[in-house]
C-alpha cells in the first residue's frame, strides 16, 4: 500500500510495531483505521450549493486531505476499489446533494471517480527535480482538472436535455 507500513505508524506513535499489532492484528485493519481517521476530516457539503459547487467542494476537501497527509494519494492508489472506499461514506452529504439535484447513483460515482483520479494525479506532479516544478503548476493542474470534469458533465447534461432540469432543481432549493 504505497508508503504505508506498520513500522512507520509505530514510529509516528512512538511505540513498537508489536504494540501496534496487539491493537490491530492485521496490516489491513491498521490501514483501514488510519484511513477512517483521515477521512473523518472531511467537512459536509454546505446547504444550497448547485451541483457544480458541490463537486468543487468535494474536490477541495479531497485536495486538502492530500495536502495534510502527503502520502495519502499514494496509499489510495494502491487500495482495492478506492472510489467506493473513499467516497461513499466520507462524501455522503456530497453524494446526497447530487442525488437531490438529479444525479443518478452511477453518475455520482463516476464524477467521484474522476475527481479522485484527477486530483491524485495532480498531487503526484513532482515538486522536485532538476529544475523543480513550482507549486503553482500543480495547483493549476488541480483547478483545470476539476473545471474539465464539470464542463464535461455540463456538456453531457446539455446533450441529453437535462440541463434545464438540473438548473431548475438548483434554483428551487
Secondary structure, 3 states (H helix, E strand, C coil): CCCCCHHHHHHHHCCCHHHHHHHCCCHHHHHHHHHHHHHCCCCCCCCCCCHHHHHHHHHHHHHHHHHHCCCHHHHHHCCCCHHHHHHCCCCHHHHHHHHHCCCCHHHHHHHHHHHHHHHHHHHCCCCCCCCCCCHHHHHHHHHHHHHHHHHHHHHHHHHHCCHHHHHHHHHHC
